């Protein structure tokens, strides 16, 4: 998509839709928001500590990813996880419907089961953890 404003709008809609799906899927999670230099990160955690994150959305100017904080240790029989670091793995999202895919559901379930601190039965809530003073432009530029 060559129009930066249109691309930003598509990315924003995808991020909002994915957030709605994850909120419904993880109603007891604490939603941690980090507005960082490169991306907006929304973590779904069992506590207010980032290290207790189960999954997160990473929102970039041109893309949205579902990130598994401890994804390197998750079973991935279909090979949908990307990344090669020691800990994190992710799935690039084209649609919020991908979150309902059985392979993605299985990964989310495995991440919940492997959580260091289990999710509680209380209702989840949102916490703005940080907003970086210096940030990259949120609107994609024309290449």
N, C-alpha and C positions, 0 to 999 in steps of 0.2 A: 504494500500500500504506500503510495508516494506522498499522500497528503498527511503531514505530521499531526494535524488536529484530528483528522478522522482516525488515524492509528491510535492516538492517545485515548480517544473516546471508546474504541473497541477494547483496548487494554483495560480501561477503567470499568467498563461493563463486565468484562470477564472477571476481574478482581472482585467486584461487588457480588456477582453471582456465585463465585467459588466460596466467598466468605459466608454467604447465606447457607450454602450446602454444608460447609464444615461446622457452622454454629449448630445446625440441626443434628448433624452426626455426632458432635461432641458437646452436648448441652451443659455438661458439668466441667468443662475445661475453662481455665483462666486464659483469657485472650490477652496476650502481651503484644504491644505495638511498639516497634522501633522504627522511627523515621530516620534512616541512616543516609550516609553520603550517596551510596549507589542505588539503594532500593528502599521500599517500604516493606518491612517484615512484620507479619502478623503470626505470632506463635500461639499454638493451642497446647497448653501446659497443665500439669496436675497441680502445680503451685505457682507462686509469683517469681520463681527462679527460672531463668532461661535454660539452665541445665536440665530442668524437668520438662522440657519441651517434647511433645510427641510428634507433631507435624507442624509445618508453618507454610504460609503463603509468602512468596518473595515476589514483589511487584516491581518490575523494571519499566522503563519508558516504552519498550516494545514487546514485553513478554511477561507472563505470569508462570511461576513454577510452584509445584507442591513439593516441599522439602521435608525430608525425614531426618531429623537431628541425629539419630543413631542408625541411619539407613544401611550402613556397611554391614551391620549384623543381622539384617532382615533377610528372610528367605525371599528370593525373587526368581521363581521358576520360569516365568515368562520373559524375563530380561528387560523389563520396562524401566528400571531405574538407571539413571545416568549419573556420572561422577566417578572419580577415582581416588578421592581422598581417603584418609583413614577412618572417617566418621560419617560425614554427610552424604546423602544421595538425594536425587530429585527427579521429578517428572515434569517436563514442559507441558503446560496446559494450552490446548487450543479451544477448549470448551469446558464449562462447569460440568457438563454431562460425563466427562471422563472420570469424575470423582465417584460415579456410580458403577463404573466398570468393575466386574468381579475381581480382576487382578489388583486393581487399585484398592478396592474394599478390603481384600485380603491383606494387603500391605498395611493399611491403616489399622486393621484388627490386630495384626502381628505387632505393630508399633505400640498399640495400647497395652497388649499383653506383656510386652517387654519393658514397659515404663518402670523406671526405678522407684517412683512414687505413684501408686495407683490413683486414678481419678476418684474423686469423692462423690457422694450422692447429692451434695449441695448444688445449687444452680450456679453456673459459671458467670463470670463478670469480666469486664474489660479494664485493662490498666495501660495507660500510656507510659512507657518506660523511658523513652528518650526521643528527643528531636534534635538532630544535628544542626548546628548553626550553619555549617558549610554543606551545601548539597549540590549535586549535579542537577542540571535542568530536567524537569519531569516530562516535558514535552519532547518527543523525539525530533531531531533535526533532519532535514532532507539530506540524503547522501548524494 
